[in-house]
Amino acid sequence: MAQNICCIGAGYVGGPTSAVIAKHCPELLVTVVDQDEQRITAWKSCQLPLHEPNLYETVVLPRDGIPGKRSPNLFFTTDFEHAVADADLILLCVETPTKDRGHGAGYAFDLGRLEVAVRRIAPIIKSNTIIVEKSTVPCKTADRVREMLEINCSSGVNFEVLSNPEFLSQGTMIADLEKPDRVVVGSGSHEAGRCAATVLENIYAHWVPRSRIVQLNVCSSELAKIVANCFLAQRISNINTLSAVCEETGSDINEVSQAVGLDRRVGPHMLQPSVGFGGSCFKKDILSLVYTAESLHLPQVAAYWKSVVDINEWQKDRFVKLVLEHFNGTVTSRRISVLGFTYKANTDDTRESAAISIVSSLVDEGAQICVYDPHASKDQIYKELYCKYPSEDAIDKAVFVSKDPYEACTEAQAILVLTGWDEFKLPETSETERVKSMDNEMAQLTCAEFQSRKHLDWRRMSELVSKPKLIFDGSTTISGGLTELGFRVIKIGSPKA
């Protein structure tokens, strides 16, 4: 029975996962360790290092406890040795990015950080410690972890290595952890392996029905995570290819998606057209699968999955061309507003966001860009653009970041909605009609009410922008109702006018 859990890595996976475990298992002591002092300090504060719905409430309960009712059992530290030495179970939640050099560069996982973590824990762990891979890794990584531990552990120390991949979606992480579709535990077939898996399963069983806890062999568990992300990304690329067909045939992609999604064999999820998928996982995991297929001499498999990434890049280019078409092929010196820079709503993560490529391409075309995102920081936006664009000076001259959406859109000739934040959506029709029927004073009060709900005041926006007042909706966020304010809305997958 585990009593002390150590999570190595206080990022998007380690922090939320540890918080949910600690919340549901008050008898366990859960310690999250990371070498980034600034990040650890943030986890201890009221300003957590990442934005995620319901994360703060989930962290505070086990971290701070309830006087007289519940003792704190979630801790954050940079003291690696102490955290590992006390642990019965260790969660490896370190990043595994794509390699940027050497063999497999651009495709294979870079397991350097994982290997460093394993080598560091090896001489510290006590006997019977359970090591759990939560990081996304290729098949056979657990074997490599076991070998490194055997070489570097003290003599006579026994341990077990499990695979327990995360299936989290940013923006819904806490919901995904609280009510997972499944929990996958990969273990060896020997008795000690099965016993270790049972220990981990018993922790999850505090809040997850046992029917949703699936035990696999280790390699199947490792591959299942990668394949899940590949399937999800594939659906996005599928619908995006069809959005182009709809634009040329007079069909509406949202109507097509609805009809197709009603088939229970297909389902409605991940069928919304967009400017393309982003985030740190989809592209990385697909390219890892491509690399694996090529290594296994399966070129057809590699080409099939590579096409999912190719379509994603094509969709971003297609969106830029759509903008250019409406300005007779040139946006030189035109002011364009970008609403949304994170790769999806309800997260502050900008990694691999489609907005990075789109903004960079428009800078290439000579546009002046103003970006607003409710949760992406100015520094993070510029950092992403600097990495993408060859000239930092050109970005500094062409891109302005504002924390005020109205400032961002002032005198803009076009607005690009790239992230589906709720605040960009129109209020419900009934509320909109209510505003129209009121006198000016009451209407102003209602606009303030809408603002408190984080809805943009599109009427005010219409008075700030310049003609031709174009809105390019790349996130299926904008519904009807803006044309009467003088806007022309161009939506991905809608018939061309």
N, C-alpha and C positions, 0 to 999 in steps of 0.2 A: 504494500500500500504506500503510494507516494505521499509525502507530507510537505516536501519543499520542491517547488518548481522554479527553474531558472530559464528565462527566455533571453536568448542572445540576439539582440537587434530590437531597437525601439522605434521601428519605422511603421509603415502603413499596415503591416501584418502583425508584427510583434506586439505593439502597444494595444490595439483593440482586442486581439485574441487573448492576451494576458488579462485584460480588464474583465472580459466576460467570464473567463475561467474563475478569476478571483471573486467576482460577484456571486456566482452560483455555488462556489465551494469555499465558504468562510473558514472551514477547518484547515485549508491549505494555505501555505505561505508562498506567494508568487512574487518573484523578483525579476525585474526587467533590467538587463545590463546593456550598456552601449558606451562606446568610447567618445561619443559626441556629447561633451558636457553641456553645450547649449540646448541640445535636444532633451537631455535628461532633466535639466532645469525647467524646461517648458512643461514636461509631463508632470512635474511637481507643483506647477502653478495653476492659475485660473485661465491662462492663455495656452491651451494645448498646441502642440506643434503641427497639427493638421486639422482640417475642417471635415467633419463627418457628422451627419445628423445623429443625435442622441448619444454621441461619444462622451461628452462631458459628464452627463448624468451617470453613465455607466462606469466611468473612471472614478468619480468622486466617492461613490459609496464604499468600494473596497479600499480605496487609497486613504480616505480620511476617517472612515468608520462612523459609527453613531455612538456618542457618549452614553455609556451605561447599557448599551444594547449590542453593539458589534465592534470588535477591535479591528483596526486596519490590518489588511492582509495582502495589499498590493504595494510594492515598493519599486522605486526607480533608482538606479545607482550606476556609477562608473567603476565600481570596485569589482573587477572581473573575477579575481581569484577567490574572494570571499563568497560571491554569489554562486560560483560553480562548485566550490568545495562543500557547500551545505546542501546541494541539490540531489534529489533522488531521481528527478526527471528533467532533462534539458531539451528545450525547444530551439532548434536552429532556424532563425528567422532573418537570415542575412540576405542581401541582394545578390542575385545571380544575373547580371546584365549580359548583353551580347558582347563577345570578344571584339576588340577593336584593332587587334594586331595578331600576327602569327597565324598558325594553321587554323583554319575555320573562321578567320576574322570576318565579321559581318553576318555570321550565321550561328556558330556554336555558342553555347553558354560559357561565360567566364566564371569558373568555379573558384577563382583565387580567394575571394573573401570567405567562402565556405571552408576551404582548406585551411586558411589561417585560423579560423575559429576552432576547427577540429584539433589542430595541432596545439592550440593554446589550452584547450580543456583536457587533453589527453593526460598530462602529468598531474592534474589536479583532481580528477574525478575519483570518487570512492567506489568500492566494489558494488556490483548490482545496479549501477546507474543505467537508466534508460535514455538513450539518445534518440531524439525524434527529428527527422527532416520535415520541416514545413516549407522551406524554400523550394521553388520550382527548379527541378533538376532533371537531367536526362536519365534514361534507364541505366542501371548498374552503378549509380552514384553511391548507393548505400554500401555496396561492396567495397568501393574505394574508401568510404568513411571508416568502415570496419578495419580495413588494412592499416590505415593511418593510426587508428587508435591502438591496434595491436602492437604496432612498432613503437609508439611513443608513450603508452601507458606504463605505469609502474607494474612490476612483476606481481602476478597473482590477482590482478584486478579484473573482475568479470563485468561485462556490460552487454546490452542488447541495442541494436539499431532498428528503428521503425521508420516507416514513411507515413506521414499524415498531412498530405497536401491541403493547402487552403483553397477554397472555392469562393473567394470573396469578390464582390463587385463594389468598387468605390462609389460612394453616394448612398449605398445601402449596406455598408459593412456590418453595422450592429444588428440590423434585421437579419442579415445572412448568418451571423454567428448565433443569434438567439433562436432562430428557426431554420436551420439548414435543411436543404433538400436531402443531403446525405453527408455523413462523416465517413471518410475512407481511411482505414488503418491497414497499412501494409506491414507484414511481418514474415519472418522465416517460419518454415513448417515444423521446426524442432520444438520441443516442449518449452524451453526457455523463451523462445520467440513468441509462442502463443501466450505464455504467461505475461510477458511484457505488454503484448497487445491488449490483454484483458485489463491490466492496470490502467492503460490509457482510455480504454472503452468505459471503464467504471467512472472516470472523471467526467467524460462527456455525458454519461447517463444521468448525471445530476439534473440535466435539463433537456436532453435530446432523447426522444423515444429510441429504444434499442433497435426497433425495426428500421431505423434510418442510419444505423451504424453498420458499415459494410467492411468485412475483413477480407483482404486480398493478399496475394503475395507481393513482395516489395516492389518488384519491377513493374507489375501491373498497376500498382498504386502510383508510382512515379510517372508512368506514361498516361494514366487516366487524367491527370491534371493538365498536361500539355494538350491532349486530344480534346478535352472539354473546351479550352480556349480556342483551339483551331475551329471547332464546330461553330462556336458563337461568332467568331470573326467571319467565317464563311457565310453565315446567314446575312450579315451586314453587307458583304460584297455582293451576294446574290441579289438583294433587294436594290442595291445601288445600280447594278447593271440594268435592272428593269426600269429604274427611274428614268434612264436615258431613252428607253423604248417608249415609255409613256409620254414623254415630252414631244416625241415626234409623231405619235399616232393619235393624239387627242384623248388618251386614257389618263386617269388620275391614279398615281401610285398609291395614295392612301386608300382609295376605294379598292384597288387590286389587292393591297395588303390585307385589308379587312376581310375580303372574300376568301383569300387563301388561308388566312389565319384561323378562320372558323372551322377549317378541317382539323379535327382532333389529332390527326397524325402529324400535322404541321405545328399548330398552336400559334398564338398571336405575338409571342415575344420576339424581340430583335428583328422586327420586320418594318421598322420605321426608316425611311430614307434619310440620308445625312450627307455631310461632306466627307465622311469616312471615319473609321474607327481610330482611336488613339489610345493613350495610356501606356504604361510600362510593360504590359504583358502580351497583348494579342500578337503584335508584330514579332516580338522577341520569341515567343513560343512557336509561332508558325515557322520562323526561319530555323529554329532549332530542329523542328521536325523535318524540314527540308534537308538540313545537314545530315540528320540521322539516315534519312532515306538514301541520300547520295552515298553515304558511307557504307550502306548495305547493298549498293549497286542496284537501286530501284529508281531509275531516272524518271519513269512515268509518274511514280508517286511524288517525287520531289517537284516535278513540273506542275502537277495538279495543285499542290498546296502553295507553291510559289505564286501561282496565278491569283490567289486570294489577296496577297500583298500587292501584286501589280495592279489589280483592279482598284484597290484602295488608293494608290498613288494616282491612278487615272481619274478617279472621281474628284480628287482635290484639284487637279489640273483642269478638269471639265468645269468646275465651279468658277475658277478664275476666268476661263474663256467666256463663260456665261455673263460675267460682269463686263468684260471687255466688249462683248457684242452690243451691249446696251449703251455703250459710249463710243460707237463707231470705231472700235478697235484701239482706242487710246484713252488712258486715264492720267496722262501727264499733268501734274500740278492740280489734279482734282482732289478735293477733300473727301475721304471715305472714312466712315465710322465703323468700327468693329465692336459688336456687342457679344461678349463671351470669348474667353481665351483658354479656359480650362478644357480638357479633352471631353468632359461631360459635365452635366449639372451635379450639384450637391457634393462637390469635391474641390479642393484647392490644387489638385494635381494638374500640371501643364505638360507632363512628359508625353512626347509624341503626339501632341494635340494637332489636329488638322489646321488650326489657326496659325501655327508656326509657318507651315508651307505656304498657306494662302497669303498671309501678310508679307512674307518674303518675296513672293512672286509679284505682288502688287507694288512693292518697293522697286523691284526690277523694272516695272512698267512706268515708274515715275510718279506714283500716287503719293499723296500726303495722308498718312493714316493716324487716326486717333482711336485708341483701344480703351474699352471699359470692361472690367470683369469684377463682380462683387466680392470675389474671394482670392483671385490671383494677385499677388503683390507686384508692384512696379518692377522691383529688382528681378523677380522671377521671370516676368515677361521679357525684359531686356536680355536676361541671361539666355533664355531659349532662342531668341532671335539672333543674338551674337553667335551662338553655336551653329546656327543654320546658315546665316548670311556671311559672305566673305569679308564684308567691310563693316566694322562696328561704327565707323564714322557715318556711313550712309544710313544706318539704322537710326543713329542719334538725330540726324537731320530730317529723316522722313517719318519717324514714328513718335507719337506723343501718347503717354499713358495717363488717363484721368481716373479718379475715384468717383467722379460725378457723371452719370450717364447723359445728363443734359448738356454739360460742357463738352463731352465727347462727341455729341451729335450736332452741336451748333455749327451752322453753315455747311454741314455735310451734304453732298449731292447724292450720296448713296449710303445706306446702312446695311451692313452684313451681319445677320444674326447667326453666329456660329456655335453657340452653346445654348441648350434649352433650359436656361434658368427660369424658374417660375415668374420672377419679377418682370420678364420680358413679355409674358403672356397678357392678353387682354382680360379684363375682369369678365365675369359671367354676363351673358347678354342681358339678363334681367337687371343687373346692377348698372350696366351701361345705359339702358333705357331710363332707369331711375335718375341718372345724372342729367340726361338730356331734358327731362321734364322739370327740373328744379330751376329756381332762379339762380343768379350768379353767385350770391353769397353761399347758398346751400351747396351749389356745385363745387365751390372751392373747398368747403368742409369735406365733401365726399372725396375729392381728389387727395386731400390729406389723409383721409381714411384709407384710400387705396395705397398711398405711399407707405403707410404704417404696415400694410400687408405686403409690401415690397412689390407692388405692381407699378410699372412705369406709367406716367401720365402721357399717353400717346397724343392727346390733344395738344398738350404743351409742346411735345416733341415736334408736332407738325408745324408749329409756329417758329421753331428754331432752325429747322433744316432748310436747305436751298433746293430749288428745282433742279432736276426733275423729280425729286422726292422718291427715289427708288429704295425699296427694301428687298434684299435678297435673303430669303429664309433658307439657311442651310441646315436647320435643325428641326424642321416641322414644328416650330413654336408659334408662329403667327397664324391666327385664325382670321375669319372674315371680320369686317368692321372698320378697317383702316382706309379703304378706298374713299369713303365719304369724308375722310380728313385730308384728302388730296394725295395720299400715298398710292404708288403702284407697287404691288407685291409680286415678286417673282419667286416661286417656290420650286425647289427641286422635285421633279417628278410630276409637275402639273403641266397641262397642255400649253404649248407656246401660243401666245396671243397672235 
